[in-house]
Structures are given as structure tokens and as C-alpha cells.
Amino acid sequence: MEFSGRNTRGHRVMGIVPSCALGSMVLAHKDLLWNVPNNWTLEDAATVPMAYATAYYALVLIGKMKKGESLLVHSGSGAVGQAAIRLALHTGCTVYTTVSSLQKREYVKQLFPQLEDSNIGSSQDISFEELVMSRTEGAGVDLVLNSLAEDKLQASLRCVAQRGRFLELGKADFFSNKVLGMDVFLKEVNFCGVSLINVFSSSEWRHKIQEALNEGILNGMVQPLPRTVFTDSEVQKAFRYLASPKHMGKVLIRIRPEENKKQVLPLPKMIPARPRFYCNPENSYVISGGIGVFGVELADWLVQQGARKLVLTSDLELTSYHNWRIGIWRSQGASVVSCTADTTSKSAVMAVLSKANDLGPVDAIFCLPKLISLDLHTQSSPALILDVCSRHMCPHLRHFVAFCRRSAADGWSHSVMERVCEARDRDGFPALAVQWGALELEHDDLTEGVLLQSMSSCFEILGRFMRQSQVVMSSIVVAQKESRAVDIVECIRRFLGIGDLEAVDLNATLAELGIDSLMIEEMKQFLDREHNTYVTTKGLASMSISQLQELVSTRDGRDDSTGNVTEGNSSDSPPLDNVQLLLNAFGPVSQPVVRMPSATGSGPDVESVLEAGPMLFMLPGLDGLARPLEPLTLNLKFQTVCLQLDQDDDELLTVEDMADHLLPFIQTRLPPGTPFTLLGYSFGGLLALELVRRLEAEGRTGCLYLLNSSPGWLRGLLADRDCDTKILCRLFGLLAPHLATSAVLSKLTEELAAQKTWSRKLGALLKMVPDSKQDVDLFSSAIHRRLKAIDKYEWTSKEVVRSPTILLRTSNVDEDFALSKCCEEVKVHCVAGTHAALLESKEVAAIINRQVTNIEDIKFKSSFEDQHFVY
């Protein structure tokens, strides 16, 4: 109920609300809002409103406490207990209190040294009754502020003096309706239940409490209370601590850190949130085929989403089951009109839409076949007629949804429905065609042994589909594919149509066996999909079945999920340790900005995903490619976007040039004032540092993640004089894995080591892979430019990065890679494993995902007074 923060003018305030104070934004009442003194922090302020307001409301407004009276306060170490003791002592009253442990007794004595030790009793039993009656010579106390229950409540009531006041804060005995006993009222005692929630309905009491706290702050009576603070990610831990008997004072949740300035407009607090589809209860919703099995479930889902005006059409008669379901919807406040109409007739469809418009503007039309599993050619007709009629009869239509089956056997009718939706989209009308796979409501021979999609899953997916802009969407349950399940030899046998492999020479190349170019492309896709192995077209054609077997067995034995191609088939291959730190994969750069699949979803549309947020811009390693980062992005809760580096842009010679080239891709996709989040892996870390400098120069703030990267550390890797040789050996393994045996790699290493320049080394490599000369020239030149850029890169004269920087590094290296010279705030996380393993580490993903709670913006439509919003 209480909070502290900043209002929309940037002033620091504290206050009380009836509920929902544990949030990033609250709507506060102006009468229960106080300015925070300059010498208090917002953390101090958060301890004050509820405790002091409750104490003042109970003791002064209800209990009429006066100077010279005596008071018994239970749970004196709690927040309300401390506030009550402070208020009573300030008023000039004699105070008795109870605590539950010796530790809390010492705590209270330290807080209030003016309390006599003999005036502090125990709340663990009813011994405090004897203490109070003894100290008051049997008279009792004028007021009791009680929070104890059962026999302790009865003992507390016996401590009240003649014409005293008993103020009950606890709720346990109220809720259980316990018997009080009437004899106590013979002493003309007042028994009052106290609940601060009643203050919100009385403007007089709100003003009195506001004035009392303002006066108490000015005269020094109101002081911040001791507290225990938890972060917004420790809410469960905080409530457990609050429920434990050991807590003292206040328990706070820090939603956001306090800014250094006393008056500043707060940045929006961002938290993860998933948008959902909701219906407007004032609009109507039409379901063609609504009496069918799927239609009934769809209608039920719409009612759950807020629809209150439904029109169901079908050529089927209503059954008792349909009437029962309609009765349920009507009990929930929905108006349901069922029409037995021929939706293949234009006049009938116009009549249906006219009835819907009488209920309310038509917001959505759903066109369903009679049975999802049985689509006849004529079932596309309702979609055609609904399309024509709705264009002029439903001006407020937001959704036109056609359901169909994702099946080649029923392709004609579904194709028509999809083309109808595509035509509507071209003409500027809403349209969505949803292809469904096998559903759990289907029970026929066609679905025997097939994984079925549940109704709950269908409608969760439908809600997502209705919030995006694509016209044709598909939903199907796919069985999880077992990795490496298909044998490579069996695959080749099927490709070539060979009946008996024993009659085939396993050392003959695929080209010699007669495999054509289309088969080669299918084989490449198979190797990439099933074995994460990339082979060039010419390289694959020149490989034999035995070489493919060796390649795949070596590849699968490594169980490498990053997409790297094997360097050889023997444990005595030349060491490529530093190369693995710089190079991961090879492939073409078709576009500079790539959306990566992540835990939030996947898809090619970069622009639409950037509207959803939160966004993470990623900078790749020395290869400049997005694909090697995919094992990491799959576990991230960000919308991940990778900025790839061109392989053939020879004008980008320095890290600064590359950063200037990439900056517009971020600027055009990051709204003004939006905080940024960047991640740089290896070489990409240098680009990320430069991009952050440029974004900060624009006045932006954000966060930077570096994975095994810093200027000094990368330059240190280049100190290895064999670095060029190892990189070219690695490139050879990427382009010609079928040739990269242990013996060949050893020979290549010797030949490359004998050459003094990069161009000579490259020439020696080209002799080994003449068919891939273009690939080698392009990729090796790009790698060489980036190596030179690392060598030239200096930070000495640059401004430090002000944004928080998180370094995730392997555990066998120096502390922070000297990043403290480049960044103002560096936090280091050590992750066990190799450099390449960072991209597969779930620990790394978990560390990065911690930021997500501060990245998704919560927006409210404001129709209230601005100064009453508190952040």
C-alpha cells in the first residue's frame, strides 16, 4: 500500500494507495501524498507512510491519545510498533511494549533508550499482563494498540484501565469471529477495530493524516525506520522473510535505483510483458460455421477474451449441447444470436451481417469449414461471399480470419481461402488465413498416430497470429526430431536409387556415381540439417561415400552444436586454439541486419519484431556472421538482432570505420530516448564499444555485454606469430572438410609456416582448394582486414564508456581484460569452459536475461492528473 518515487514532474514523493503499490507506476491520491525531505533518500521515505499513518490514525484519530496517558504497544520492534512508540513518547505518554525475542528486546532498547527496561515484556505468552498490572499498580493502561490473537488478545483486553480504549490492528480473530466476552465492558472500555483502508473513503480523515505527517516531519517526530531491502527479483524471498518471526522494522522491495538528482524526470521502468488479444464488449463477432466443433470452442474463447455479442451461423440445427453452451455464455453476460443460414448465399450472408451490426459494429469475422478435417470445394464459398459483403457492410472490421487445413490433399479450397485473404490485404482490408495441422478434437483414421494440437494451444497461437501483420500463418505440432537419426549411407542409397550397396564402390566419388546437381543441393541441406556440416557444392561432388561416412562420424563424435566444420579426423591435428577464439563459421552475408531466433520467437521480419522489444543488438566475431551466435540467442529472452559485416567491403579498414557503417542500422531501429542493449562477441566487442561511445554521444543510455573481448586482450592474441597460419588452416577445414585429414593439415601447416606474407600463405592454400578460390579470396581478405583493424585499434585517447559493462569471460584468463581503462563500470562474470562454449552456455544466457526485467516498457493510458502518477 505504500511507496516512494517520483511524480511526472520529477519531484520525490511518498504515499499510500489502497493496492498495487508494488509496481513500476502507481496512481496516487493527492491527499495521501507527501514530499520527501531533502535529507531523506527514497528508501528512507518508503519506510514512513504506512507505519506512521496507521499509528496516528489509531492512537490520535480513534484513540484520542493525550499527554500523560499510558499506552501498551505490542510488537514494538515492528514498523507500526516503532512508529506508535515514537508518536506516544513525543506526545508525552508512558509506554509499555512487548517483543518476541531477546534480540528484539535489545533492538527496541537501542532505538528508544528512554524506555525503561522494566516496561518491556514478552509477546510469546501472557506474562506481559502481570508486568503491566504490576507497573500500573493494578490500574491498567489507558490505551492498548493490539496485534496479538486468541488468549493474548484476551490478556491485553484485561490490561485496559477504567474508560480505556482498546485498538485492535489484528484481523485473525475478526475473520474467525471469535467470542470476546462482555464482562470487560463493565469498565466502560471502548473496543475499536482499526483498518487504514477506511481512510480512503473519508476526505476529512485523509486531510488530517496528511497534515499530521507533514507536521511530524517538520518537528522531527517522524523519522525513517530501520529496514531490510530486497530487489525486484527477490519478491518471493522478501515475503518469506516478512512471514518469518525474525524480521524487524520495514521490509522493502527496490523497484528501481534512485537517481542522483533531487528533481529529474524518471525514465520508464521496463518489465517483460506479453501482449494478448482482447475483444471489445461493445462490438459484435461473427463466426461462420459457429455451431461446428471448432466453432463452439472458438466462441467460448472469444467470450473469455471479453466478447459479449456473438453471431453464430451454420446450416446445422442446434442440439441440446449447443443450447447448454450458449446458456453458459449468456450467464457470463454475452448476447448470442444463432442463425441457421446458407452462407453460400449472398442474401443470407447480408442478413447475418445486418443482424450483427444491430448488436454492435462488427469487429471480427471468422470463417470456419464445417469440419476442420473435411474441406470440400464448396466450403471456400462462404469466405468469398463474406469477403464481398463485409467490405461495404462492416466499415469497422479489424479481423477477417479464415481457417483451413495444412494438408496437400485439401489444397484447392484452402488455396482459394488464402488467395481471398491475400487479395483483401492488397486492397487494404484486414485478413488472416490460418493453416491448422491435426487437432485434438479430430478422431478419425487420418490422425491415427499423429501428434495433435490441443485447443488451448490453438487459441494461444491464434491470439498471437491476430496481433501480427502476416496474411497466411500456419500452426502444426511437429514431433521432436532425433539428432543424427538418419544414416548418411542410407540417405545416399535413397538419393541414387541403389538397391544393393554391396555392389557399389564406396571409394567412388558421388559425381562418378551419377549424382546430379539437384541431388547435390538436397544432400547439402541434409548434411547441414542433420549433421550441422557445411560442404561446398564442388567439394561434395568430389567426395566418396567412405569420405562422407568418415566426415559425418567425426562430426557427430564431436557433438558440436555451433555449426563448426571439423578440422580433421585424428587427435594429432595441429592445435588451433587461438583460431577458435576468433573464427567460427563461413557463409555469405545476404543482409546486414538479421533477426535471430530466441526464446521469445523467431522469424525473418526484423522491422516488426523491433516494435515488440526488448531488443538486443549483437555484434559477431571475426567471421562477421550471425549464424555462430544462434546457440546463444536460442536461450535469450530478448528480441535478438545481429549486425553482420560485409565480406567484400574493402573500404572498411578500421574498427571506427566499421562502427560508423553499422551505427545507422541501430539508429533507425531504436526510437529516440530508448535505452540500448548491445552484445559483442570477440572481435564484435570492439565494434560494440565504439557503437556505445557513439550512442552515448547522442545522449542515450544503456547496457553493454562483452563475451571474451577487450582491445588489449584481442591484440594479445595476435602476438602469436603462427596466428595467420592457424587461421588459414581453419579456413581450409571449412572449405574442404573432405580433404582435411591429419596428414594433409600437417603438410599444409608446414607449407604456410614457410611463407612470410599473408598473400604468399593464401597462394599456398589456393593450390589445395582451387575450386574454392573465390570463396577463399573473399573470406580470407575480410578476415585479414579485421586482423589488421585489431592491431591498429587504440583506446588511449578515447572517452570512457559510461554505460554499465558486463564482461562474461572464461575462467582461465585475467580479471577484467583491462576493460576498466575503457569503461567506467565493469562487472565480471567467470564462466567455466572454452571460448567457443560461451555461446552455448546456459549460464551466460541466464546472466544476460537478468536485464530483461528492466527492458519491457509498461504503458498506461493517462486520463488522470499528471502530478499524481508516481514512478
N, C-alpha and C positions, 0 to 999 in steps of 0.2 A: 504493500500500500504506500510505502514512502520511497522517495527517490531524491537524487540531486543531479543537476546537469545544467545545460544552457538553453535559454529560450531562443526564439528565432531572431532576436536582436543581439544575441551573443552574450547576454548578461547571465551570470551564475545565479541559479536559484535552487531552492529545495522545496519539497511539498509533499502533500498526501493526496492520493486518489483512491476511489473505492476498490479498484482492482487493476491488474495489468501494469503494475509499476515495474515488473521485471521484463523490460523490453528496451528497444533502442529508441523509442519515441513514446511519449505519453501525452494525453490531453488533460491538462491540469485545470482545476477551478481557481479562479483568481483570488478567492477568499482564503484559500489554503495553500498559498504560495508565499515564500519568504525569500528575500535577497540574502545571499551568502556573505557574511562579513569578510573583509579583505584578508584578515589573518587566518582564515579557515581554508582548508582545501575542500574540494568537493567530496572527498572521502570523509572528512570531518562532518560535513553538512549532512551526509546521508544517515548519520547516527542520531540525528536530533529530532526530526519532526514527529514521528510516531510515538516515541517514548515520552517526550515532554508534553505533547498534545494529550495523550492518554492520562498522564499524571495530573495535568491541570484540569482536564475535563472531569476526572473522577473526584479529585480532592477539593477543588475550588468550586466548580460549577454545580456539581451534585452534592459533594460532602460538606460544602460551606466551611472549610477549614479556616481557623482563626489563630492568631498568635496566642501562645500559652497553652494550647491543647496538646494532647498526646496522640501518637499515631503508631500502629503496628503495621509494618510493611513486610509481607512475605516475599521470599526470593529476592533478597536485597542485592544479590550480585548480578541479576538480570538487568536488561536495559530499562524497562519500566520501573523496576525497583530502585535503580540508581537515580533515575530522574525524580521519582517520588521522594526519596530521601533528600536529594539536593533541594527540591522545592520546599519540603517541610522544614529543613534546617534554616533555609533562607527566610521563611515566614516566622520562625521563632518557636517552633514546636519541639516537643520531646519525642525522639524517635526510638522505637524498638523494631528490630528486624530479625529475620531468620535466614539461614543459609543451609545448604545440604552437605557441606564437607568442611574440614579444617582448612583446606586450601582456599576455599571461597571465603571463609571467615577472615583469614589474613588479608585476602584481596580487598574485602569491604573495609577493614580497619585501615588499610593503606590509603584507600580512596577517601575515607571520611574519618580522619583522626579525631574529630570532635565527638564521635560516637563513643560512649562508654562500653568497655568490653563486656560488662555485665548486662548490657542491653541487647546483646546479640545471642540468639538462641538457634536451635536446630529445627529444620523443617522436615526431618526424617521421621519424627514421631510427634506426639502431642506434649512433649516436655516443655515447649515454649509457653503453654498455658500457665504452668506453675511459675515460670520465670516472670511473666507479665503480671500475674496477680500478686506475686511477692513484691516486685518492684513498685507496684502501684498501691500496695497495702490493701489489696482486695477490691479496689475501686474499679479496676479495668481501664481501658483506653477510650478516648473519645472517638477515634476513627480506626477502622481496620480496612486495609487495602489487601484483599484476599485473592490468591490464585491457587490455593490448595483445595483438595476434594475430600469427600467422604468424612471419616472421623476427624481429620484435621480441620475441615470446614466447621464441623460442629464445635470443636475446641476453640477455634478462632472466634466463633459467634459468642461463646461463653466469656471471651475476653473483653467484650464491648461494655462500656460503662453505662450508667443510667442516662437515657436520652442520647445514647451514642449513635453513630452511623456505621453501618457495615456495607462496604462497597465491594461487590463480587465481580472480579475480572474473569474468572474461570468459566468454562462452558460445560465441563463434563457433567456436573450434577444437574444443570439445566436440561441438557439433552436427554439424560436418563431419567428425568422427572423424579428426583429423589425427595423423600419426605424431610421437611425442615424441623418441625417441632414448634408448637405455638407458645410454649412457656417463656421463651426468650423475649417475646413481645410484651410481657408484663413489665419489663424495664423501659417501655416506651422507645424501643430501638427502631431505627429506620433501616430496612434492608433494601438495598438498591442494586440491581444488575447494571453493569456498565458495559456498553458497547459503542465504540467510537464510530461505528458505521452510521449511527443515528444522527451524527453531526451533519452529514451531507444533506439532510433534508431540512435543516434549520439554518437560515441565513443569519439569525441573531447569534447562535452559538458559534457559527463559523467565524463571524467577525470578532467575537470575544476571544476565541482561541488564537486567532491571528494577532490580535493586539497584545494578548498576554505573552506570546512567544517573542514578539518584537520587543516588548518591554524587558523580558528576561534576557534577551541577547544584549540589549543596551546596558543593563545594570550588572551583567556578568553572571547572573544566576544560571542561565542556560549555557552549558559547556559541552563540547563534543564528548562522546562516550568512548570508552575503550572498545575495540572491535577486532574481529578476525575476518580477513578478506580472502575471497576466492575469485578466480577468474570466471569468465562466462562459459568456459569449457569444463568447469568443475561444479556445475549446479547440483548434480546428484550428491557429490561429496559434501557440498555445503549443507544440504538438507539433512544428510545423515549426521553431520556434526551438530546441527541445530537440535536434532532429536536426542542427542546424547546428553547425559547429565553433567558432562564436564565443561560445557561451553559457558562463558561469562561475557557480559556486555552484548554488543551487537554482532550479527553475522551479516556481512555484506557480499554482494556479487558485483565485481567490477566489469561493467559492460564495455567501457572504453577508457583509455587513459586520458587524464586531464591535460588540456593544452597549457602552455607556459604563460600565455597572456590572460589577464583578468577578463577582458572582453574580446571575444573573437567568435565569428560565425562558425559553428561546427560543421565539419564535413559529414555527409551522410554515412551513417553506420550501415555496413553491408553484411547481410547474412544470407546463407543459402536458402532458396525458396523455389518451389516448383509451381509454375502457373497451372491452373486447371480450367477446364471448360465448365461454364455455368450457364443456365438458361434464365431468360428474363421472364418472371412470372406474369408480366402484363402481355407478353406475346404468345402466339399460338405455334404449335409444332405439328406438322403433318407427317404421318407415316403411311406410305402406300405399301400394302401388304402387312399392315399392323396387327392383323389377327393371327398371322403365322407364328411359328415357334420363336424365331428370332425377333419378330416384330413385337411380341409381348415383352420379351426381355429388354428390348430397346426402349419401349415405353416406360418400363419400370425404372430404367437407368435415367431417363430424362426427368422423371418425377424426382428422383433422388438429387438430380442436379438443379432443381428449382423450377422445372416446368410445371405450370398449373393449368394449361389449356392445351389439350391433346385432341387431335382428329385422327382416328384410325380408319383406314379403308381396306376392304377386302371383298372378294366375291364369295367368301365363306360365311356361313351362318354362325352367330355367336353360340358357344356352348356354355354349360354351367361353370366350367373352369374359367372361361373368359369373363363371365359376369362376376365371379369371385374376385379375380384380379382387378377388374375395373372398380369393384366396391372398395378394395383396399386403397386404390389411388384416390378415389373420391373422399375416403376418410382422412386422407392426408391433405385435403383442400384442393384437389385437382378437378377441373371440369373435363369430362371425357365424352367426346362425340364419336360414335362408331357408325360408319356408313358402309352398307353393302352396295358397292358401286362397281361398274365395269370400267376400270381405269384405262382400258384400251379405247374408250370413247371420249372424244374431246368434250362433248357436252357434260358427261358425267364428271370429268376432272374439273371443269369450270365450276360445277355445282359444289364439289368438295372444297375447292379453294375459296368459294364465296362463303361457305359455312365457317371456314377457318378465319376469314377476315372479319366475320361478325363477332367472333370471340376476341380477336385482337390481331394486330399486324403479324403476318406470317414471318417468323424468324428463321425457320429451318424446314426443309422438306427432305424426307428420307425415302428413297425408292428401293424397296426390297422385292426380290423374287418370292414366289410362293414358298419355295424351299431353297435354302442356300445350296443344298446339294443337288438340286434338279432344276436346271435352267433350260427352258425351251426358247425357240427363236422368238415366239410372241412375247416373251417376258421382257424384251427390250422396249416394247411399245409404250408402256407406262412412262418410262424415262423420257422418251421422245415427246410424248404429249404433255407431261408435266413441265418439261423444259419450255415448250412453246407457250403454254398458258401462264406459267409463273413469270415469264419475262414482263408481261404487262399487268398481271393481276397482283403481283407481290413486290411492290416497289421497295419494301424494307427488308427483303430477304437477305440473310447473311450467310446461310449454308444451304447448298444443294448437294446431297450426298447420295450416291448410287452404290449399292452393294453388289458385288459379283464374286464369282468363284475363281480362284487362281488355279486354273486347270486347262490344259491344252484341249481336252475333249469338249469343253463347253465354250470354246474360244469365240464363236460367231456372235452370240448375244452379248457376251462381255465386251467384245471389241467395240460393238455399237455403243454400249453404255459409256465406255471410256472415251470414244470419239465425241459423244454428246457433251461430256464434261469438258473435254479439250476445246470444243467449239464455244461453249459458254465462257470459258476462261479467256479465249481470244477476243470475245465480244464484250468483255468487262463484267460478266456476271459471275457470282460465286459458283464454284464447282469442285467436287471431290469424288473420285471413284476409288473405292476401297476393294482390293482383291483379298478375299479371305481364303485361308487354307482349310484344312479339316477342322471342324468344330466339335466340341464335346456333346452338343445337342444332336449330333448325327449318329445314327445307329444303323448302318447298312453294310453290305458286303464291301463297298468301295473303301470304307475306312477301317476295315479289319487290319490290325497290326500297325496302324498309322498313329503317330503322336497327335493328339487332339488338343486344340486350344480351348482353354476354359473361358466361360462367359465373362468372368471378372477380368481376365487378361484382355479379352476382346474390347471391352469398354474402356479399360485403362489406355489401350492403344488408340482406340477411336478418339478419345479425348485429346490425345497428343496430335493425332492427324488433323483434327479440326482447328488446331491452333497454328498450323503451318501453311505455307503457300503453294506447295506442290499439288498438282492436279490428280495424278494417279499414284496411289500408295498401296503397299502390299503388306500383309501380316500372315506369317506362317510359322509353325513350330518346327524347327529343324533338329533332328537328332544330333547330339554332340558327336562330332567325327573323331574317331580314334586316330591319333597321330601315327604316321608311318604304317597304316594298316594295309596298304596295297603294295604288293611286291613289285619291284621295278621290272624284273624279267617277265612276270605275268602281264604287266602293262604293255611291254614291247610286243609280247606274243599277240595280244589283242589288237594293237595298232597295226601289225603287219599281217594279221590273219593267219599266223603259223599254227598248224595243228600239233606238230611234234617238235619240240625244241632240241631233241637229241640229234636231229638231222641237220642242225644249223651250226655253223662255225661261230663260236662265241667270241672269237678274236676278229671277226669281220666287222667293218665299220657299219654304222646304220645306213650310210649312203650306199655302200655296197650291197646291203640287204634290200635296197629299193624303197626306203622311206622317203616320201615326198615332202615338199616344203610345208604343206598344211599339217601333216603329221608331226613335223619338227616343232611347229609352233604349239601344237597341243601337248607334245612331250615337254617343252619348256615350261608350260603352265603347270603341268603335273609335277615336275621337279620343284618348282617354286612353291606350289600349294602344299604338297605332301611332305617335302623334304627340305624346304627353306634353302634351296640351292639354285643359284643363278648360273646359267651357262649360255654363252653366245650361240647364235644360230649355226654359224660355221663350225664352232667348236663341238657342238652336239652332233652334227652330221659326221664329224670325223672320229667320233668315239665309238668303241666297240661295246658289245653287251657286257663283256667282262670288266672293261674300264668303268662302265656305268655302275655295275654292281659294287666295285671297289670304292668308287666315289660316294655312293649312297650309304654304304656300310660305314665308311669313315665318318661321313657327315652325321649320320644318326647316332653313332657311338659317342660323338661329342655332345649330343643333346643340346645343341646351340639354338636358342630361340631368337637370336638377334638378327639373323639373316646373313651372317658372315660365311664366306666360302672357305672351305678347308684349305690349309696351306700345304698339306701333304698327307701321306698315309703312314707315316712312321714317326716314332717318338724321337728320332735323331734328326728331325728337321732343324734348319738353322733357327736360332732364337729370334723372335720378332716382338720382344716385349715392348719397346718404346713405340714401335709402329702401331701396336694395338691401342696405344694411348691416343693416337692421332687419326687413325683411319678405320672406318667401319664397313662401308658398303660402296658399291658402284652402281650408278644408274643415271638416266637422263633427267635433267631438270626441265619439266614441261611448263611449270608456272612458279613464280617467285613466292606466292603465298599459298600454303597448303593447310587445309583443316585436317587435324589428326584425330583418329578415333580415341575416345577417352571414356571414362566411367559415366559421363553424362550423355554419351551418344556418339554417333558417327555420321558421316555424310560428306558430300563434296562441296556443299554450298557454304562458302566462307562468309559471305555477306550476311545471310540470315542468322547464322549462329552467333555472329558478333553482337547481335541485338539482345541475345539471351544472357550472355555473361555468366559467371565471371570468366574473364579472358586471361590466358597465359600465352605470351609471345615467346617462342622458343628459337634459339639460335643454334644451328647444328655444329658438329665438329669439323675437322679439316676437310672432310669429304664434301661438305656443303649441302648434304642431302637430308631430307626429313625422315626417310624410312627407318634409319637406325634408331631413332628416338621412340619408335612405336611401342616397344615393350614397356617403356616408362609411361607414356601417355595413356595406355590402356588402364592404368591404375589411378589416374589423376581425376579429381572431381572438378577440374576446370574445363572450360571450352578451350581446347589447345589449338594454337595456330603456329605453324613453323614458317620461318622466313628462309627460303633456300637461296643458295649462292649460285650464280650463273657459272657454268664451266668454261664458256667461251668468251667471257667479257675480260679482255686483256687490258682494259683501261683502269680496272680497279686494282691498284698495286699496293696500297697501304690499308691498314686497319681503318684509318679515318675515312678513306675513300669508300670502303665497303659500308661503313656505318652511315655515311651521308646518302649512299644509294638505297639503303634499307629503311631509313627514317620515314620517308613519305608513306610507306606501306603501313606503318604504325599510326602516323598522324591522321591518315584518312579513315582509320578504323577505330580510333579511340576518341570518343566525344570530349570536347573541351572540359577540363576540370576533373575528368575521370582518373582515379589513381591507376597506375600501370603495374603490371607484374611481368617481369622478364626472367627468362632462364637461359643461361649459356652453358653449353657442354664443351669442355676442352677449348679448342680454338674459338668456338662461339662465345666463350666467356669474355674474350677481348672485345668482340663486337657488342656484346651486351653492356659492358662497362661504358663504351663510347656512346651507345644509344641512350643509356641512363643519363649521362652528362648532358646530352642534347635535350632530353625531355625535361630535366631539372632546370635547364636554362630557360625553358618555356613557362616555368612556374609550376610544373607538375610534381607530384609526389608519388611514391610507390614502393615497390619491394623488388629486390634482385636476388636470384638464386644462381650460384655458380657451382658446377659439378666438375671437380678436379681441374680448376682453372685459375690462373692469375698470370699477369705479364711476366713476372720473374720466373715462375715455375715452368711455363712453356718454353721460355728461352733456355732454361737449363736443360730441357730435353734435347734441344738442338745441339747442345755441346757434344753429343755423341757423334764422333766422326763417321760412324757407319750408318747414320740415320738415313741418308739418301739411298744407300744400298738396300736397307731393310724395307723402306717404303716401296721401292721398285719390285722387290721380291714379293711383297704383299700384293701389289698390283698384278703381278704375273699370276699369282694364285687366284685372283678374282676373274681374270680374263681367260685363263686356260687351266681350269682345275683338273682336267683330264690329263694334263702333262705335268702337273706339279707334284711329282714324286720326290722322295727324299734325295735320290741321286741327282735328279735334274736341278732341284733347288740348290744343292751344294755346288754344282758346277756353275750355275748362274751367279751365285754369291761370289765365287772366285773371280768370274769374268767382270762383274760390276765393280768389285773392290779394286781391280787393276786400273779402272778408268778414273781420271782425275776430275772431270767435269760432269755436270748433270746431262748435257746433250750427248756426251760420249756414252754414258751409262744407259741413256734412253736408246741410243742406237744399238747397243748390245742386246737390250731387251727386245727390240723390234725384230731382231733376227730369230728370236724364239717364238714370237707370235705374229708373223707377217700378216695374217688375215685380219688382225685386230688393230692395225696401225692407226686408223682414225680414232678409235676409242682410246688407245694409249696416248696419242698426241694430245687429245682434248683434255682428258682427265689428268694426266701427269703434268701438263702445263699449268692447270688450275692449282694442283697441289703444290707445285714449285713456287707459284706466285704467293700462295698463302704462307709457305715456309719462310720466304723472304720477308713477307709482311710481319711475321712474328719476330724475326731477327731485327728489323728496323724499329719495332714499336718501343717507345719510351714513355714513361708516365711522369717523369721527374717534374715537369713544368705545368702539369695539369691540376685543376681544382679537384679536391677530394669529392667522392660520391657521398651525398648526404643521406640518401635513402638507406634503410636497413638492408644489409647484405648478409645472406646466409650461404656459407660455404659448406658443401657436402663433399667430403674427401674420403679417400681410402685411408686406412689406419696406419699405413706404413710410410707416411710422409711427414714433413714438418707441420708445425701447428696451424698456421693460417696462410701459408704460401706468401707471406709478406703483404697480404691484402690490406693490412692496417695502414700501409703507406698510401693506398688508393682510396680507401673507404673509411668514413667517419665511424660507422658502427658495423662491426663484423661479428657474426655468431657462427661458431664452427660446430659441425656435426661429423663425427667419425663413423664410417660405415665399413664393416668388415667385407673383404673381398677384393677383387681386382677392379681396375679402371672400367673395363667393359661391363662388369657386373653391376655398376652403379645404375645402369639403365634398366636392369631387370629387378633391382632391389625393391621390395615392397616397403622396406623401412624408409628408403628415400622418398617414395611416393607418399607415405604417411606423414613425413615431415613437411612436405610441400602442401599437402592437403589441409594442414592446420590453418593455412591462410584463408581457406575458403570461407570460414565463418565470418571473415571481415570483408568479403568481397561482393556478396549479393545484396543489392540495394532494396530496402523496403520502402515503398512509396505510399503515401496516403493522400486521398483527395481532400483538400482542405476547404471546409466551409465554416471554419471556426475562427476565433480571434487569434491572430498570429502569435501574440505575445504569450499565449497560454500553451503553446507547444514547447515541450522540453525534450532535449536530446541527451 
